[in-house]
Amino acid sequence: MRQFLIAFIFLLATPLGMAQQEVKLQNFNKVSLASVYDGDTFKVYLACRYSIFCKAIPVRVRGVDCPEMRGGTEETKAAAKAAKAFTKQFLRGGKILLRNCGRDKYFRLLCEVKVNGSDLGTALIKHGHAVPYDGGTKTL
């Protein structure tokens, strides 16, 4: 537990301007779903003993971009709702594992997300809810 807290504090204390390869990426195994915002963003509770660290933490799925819930056309909003529903069902399907977590430009955890050995990002793309995304200019 102590190692987890030290790793988590280090992750949060890393300057935003550091290159991703300079930061050691973290894995989190004891995760429970708090809420789903859209297809590629949700909040989790990380296992912890001290209430100051037991807040819902935002997570962004690494490598994908889903339609946004706000703005855009009605068609885009409908696609965003479908992606959100898919992600919610996927995350409720078993044990959530967060792999290779760093931080994105909005201070969220940026992670590969696995449930029962299946990758959420891959599933979102396969089912037409997302496109590949590397952090550059969005295509959706």
Secondary structure as UniProt FT lines:
FT   HELIX           2..13
FT   TURN            16..17
FT   HELIX           20..22
FT   STRAND          26..38
FT   TURN            39..40
FT   STRAND          41..46
FT   HELIX           51..53
FT   STRAND          57..61
FT   TURN            62..63
FT   STRAND          64..65
FT   HELIX           74..91
FT   TURN            92..93
FT   STRAND          96..103
FT   TURN            105..106
FT   STRAND          109..115
FT   TURN            116..117
FT   STRAND          118..119
FT   HELIX           120..126
FT   TURN            127..128
FT   STRAND          131..132
//
